[in-house]
């Protein structure tokens, strides 16, 4: 298991690479060019600059999260072919820089949804929280304001330029169902997978977060059936999954230990985090410690260990602890604790 840490880039993160370097066992940085709008080509010069900076601290830069998919591709409109060509050029440029995995998602408009970004936990820490009843009564504009006011740092999936077009985007998706979205994903993958394969890159789709419809928008990466359907689109070794315990696991019907046993081999990248799920459908993110949440992270790591999982993994969203001021879910301290817990589980299971 190749442990990595997500970092948002120079001048765009409260966490510095010299701090991450002090977390034992951390081999790589998961990065992206966060200033690039969806659909724009990532140039070789921009990529090389970031990769060289990351490597100067002794890390690899094998994993990119994310090369965002333009809404035209998800919508399947007349502009999608040009944006797909741009995406393919970015894949080629990343491959030349040595990148091995690209995490991406195919969620309409919102990449992730929470109703509170600093919800208190009993221990005094705060964390990302999803309140089911509240989301069902909110207007999208209200949620956008909640998220926008939570941090001065960029929040992937909530880019201001996209949020400014929210009414236009909802109108464009009106009437789209899951089958149409599947068709657009299939078109996209069939177009880019030969390029990814030739570039030595595995594409790893992220589950929908949460894995059910929000504001009437279709969602398709929601459970085992969707992962089976994804795999059936192409048997290319570049057609893979980001195994995210927190996103997929927010639905208690998704047994993440069972899914790990079946899909670790299809997952070049893993997000490992814990959530506490309540009976009314709410959930809050907790520490990574198995007993603190509803996800059996111990069991997931055990299954990865059984298969000698050699893919990349990172601690996903952490709590905000010890008065740290940071991007919601992406501080240094709790994610560092998460790494140590995950490595402890890994070592214990590997020694058996």
N, C-alpha and C positions, 0 to 999 in steps of 0.2 A: 504494500500500500504506500503510494508515493504522496506524502503529506505536503499540502500547499496552503497558501493563505491569500485571500482576495485583497487586492490593493487597488485604489482608484487613481493612482498617478500623482506625479509631482504637482504640488499646489492644489490638489483636489482631495486630500485625505488628511484626517487628524493623526493618522498612524504613519510612521516613517519606516523605511526599509531597515535602518540600523536597529530599530526596536524589534522588528519581526525576526531579524537575524539572531536575536537572543532567545527565541523560542526553540527549545531542543527538538530535533527531528524534522524541522521544516525545510523542505528541499526546494520548493518552487513558489513563484508568485503567479497568481491568477490575475490577469490584467486585461485592459482594453484601452482603446483610444476613445475615452468617454466624451471628448469634445466633438467627435464626428457625428453628424446627423445620420439617422438611418437612411441607407441608400447611397451614401457617398463612398467612393473608393478610398480605401486606406492605402496611402502611397508607401513605396518601399522606404523612402527616407524617414517618414514618420514612424514606421514600424521598427526600423533598425535603431533609431534613436532610443526608443523605449526599451527594446530588447537589450541593447548594450548597457543601458543604465541599470536594469534589473540584474544582469549578469555581473556587473561590477561589484555587487554585494555578495556574490557567490551563489546566487539562486539560478535555477533554470526558468525559462519563460515559455514552457511548453503548452500552457493552457490559456486560451483567450475566452473571456466571458464578459460580454457577449458581442458578436457581430449581429447587430439588430436587423431583423427582417422588416423591410419597408411595408407599410400598410397596403400599398398597391399590390404586393405579392400575396398577402393574406386575402385581400378582396378579389384578386384575380381579374383586375381591370386591364385596360388596354396599355397601361404604362408598365406592367409587371416585367415584360421581357427585358426592357432596358435596365431595370433595377436588378434583375437576375444576372445580367451580364456584368454589372458593377460588382455584385456579390462574388461572382466567379473570379473576377480580377483580384479582389481582396483575398480570396482563398489562395490564389497562386502566390501573391506577395507574402502572405503569412507562411506558406509552405517553404518559400525560399529563405525565410528567416528562421526556420527550424521549428515552427509551431506544430504540435502534434494533435491537438484537440481544440475544436471550436464548440463552445456551448451556445445554444440559441433557443429561442422559444417561438411558438406560433399562436400566441394569445392575442386576440383582437383588442386593440387600444391599450388596455391595462395589463402590464406584465405581472403585477402582484397587487393584492388588495388587502388593506388593513383599515380598521376604523380608529385605532389609536396607536401612535408610534412610541409612546412612553407610558404604558399602562403599569401601575404599581403591582408588584408581586409581594407576597407576605413577608419576604425577607428584607424588603426595603429597596430592592433593585427594581428596574423598570424594563419593559420589553414590548415588542410588537404584539398587538391584540386584534382579534377579529370578533366582532359582535354581530351575530347573524341577524337578529331582529332589527338592529340599527341599520345594517346595510340594505335591508329590504324596504326601509322607509326613507332612505337618503336619496337625494338627487345627485347625479354625478358631480355637478359643480360644487356641492357642499363637501364631497369627499376630496376633490381636487384641492380645495382651500385648506382642508385639514392637513393634507400631505405637504402642500407647498409651504405652509407656515411652520413646519416641524424642523426644518434645517436649512441653513444657508448653503450647504453642500449639495451637489447634484444627486438626484435619486433616479437610478436607471428605471426606465419604463414610465417615468413621470416627467419627461423632458418638457420644459415650458413651451417650446415651439409646437409640440404635439398637443399639449393640453389646451393651447389657444385655439385649436381646430376641433375641439371636442364635439360641438354640435354638428359640424360637417361630417365628422367621422361616424357618429352614431347614425346619421342619415344614410351614409354609405353602406353601413352594415344592416340596415333595416331589412328584414325578410330573409337574411342569410341563415341557413340552418347548418347543423353539424356535417351533413353529407357534402354540402358545398365547400365548407372549410377543409374537409378531408381531401376533396378534389384539388383544391388549391395547394395544399401541402404536398400532395402526390406530384403535381406538376413541378413544384419547386424542387423537390428532392430528385426527381428524374433528370432535371436540368443540371443540378450542381454536383451530384454524387460522382460522376465521372471525373470532374475537375478535382474534387476533394481527394479521390483515390489516387489520381496521378500526382497530386501534391503531397501525398503521405499524411493526410489529415483525416481524422475521424470527426464527423459531425455528431454532436450529442444533444438531442432535444431535451429541454427541461419540461417537467410536468407543469400543468396549469396550477396556479397558486392563488386561491384554493382550487381544488379539482372539481369545481361545479360552476354552473352559469352564474354570472354577475351582471346585473342590469339588463338581463335578457340576451346578452351576447353569447354566442356559441363557444363551448369549450370542448376540446377533443382529447387532450392528454390527461386522462382522469383515473385510469385504473389499468388492471392487467389486460383487459380486452383491447384497450387502446395501444398498449405496448405491442401486443401480438399483431395488431393491424399495421402498426408502423413497420415492424420487421418484415411483414409480408409485402410491403411496397417495393423493397429491394433487398437482395442478399449481399449487397456490397459491404465489405468490411468497414466502409466509411459511414454506414448508416447505423448510428448508435443512440444511446440513451444517457442522459444525466440522471443518475439514481439519487433523487432528492427525498430523504426520509420525511422532512418537514412538510413539503408541499403535498406529495402523494399521501403521506400519512395523516394529513388533516382530516381525511375521510376514514373513520375507524373500520370501514369495510375493507380497506386496503391493508392486508397483513404484510408489513414491511419485511419481516423475517422470511416469510414464504416467498415474497417477491425477490428478496436478495438471493435466495437459493436458486431461483430460476433465471434472473436477469443480470446478475453480476457480470456474466460473460459478455453481455451486450452493452455494458456500461463502462466506457473508458474513463468516465468522470463521475464522482459521487459527492453530493452535498450531505453532510451528516449533522443533523440537529434534532432537537426534541421539542415537542409541543404537548401541552396539557389540553385535552379535549373535554368539553363539558357536555352534559346530556342535552342541553338546548341547542347545540350546534356551534357554540362559541369555542374559540381556542386561543391560547396564549403561548408564546414561546418561553421556554424555561432554560435552565442550565442543560448541558449535554448529559449530565448524570442520569442514567436510565430511570432510577426511582423517582425523579422529579417530574417526569412527564408520562405520556401515554404511548410513546414509541419505545420498543424494546431495542435500544441501540446496542446493548450487549449482544443480543441475538443476531442483529444485523452484522456486526463486526465478526462474530463467530462464523457466520456463513461466508463472509468474505475470506476469513482465514482458512476455512476448509478448502476453498478454491484457490488459495494462494494468490489472492487478488493483487495484480500488479498495476492497476490503473491509478489515476490521480484522485485524491480525495482532499476535501477541505472541511474545516468546521464551518458550519453555516451560521446564520444569524446568531449573535450573542446578546445577552442581556446588557444593560447599561449599569455598571457597578463601580463602586469606589469613587463616585462623583465625576466619572469621566465624561467629558463633553466630546461627542463624536457623531458621525452620521448614524441615523437610527439603525440599530441592528449590527453595526459594523465598527465597534470599538476594538481596542487592543486586548483588554484584560480578560473578558469572558471567553473570547475566541481562543486566546492563549491557554486558558484553563481547559477549553474544549479539546485542543490538540493533545494536551497531556493526558486527558481521560481516554481519548481514542487510542493513543499510542499504548497506554497501559492495558487497555482491553486487547489490543492487537498482540502485544508481547505475551500476555497471559494465554491467549488462545494458541499462539504459535508454539508455545513451549509444551503444549499438551501432546 
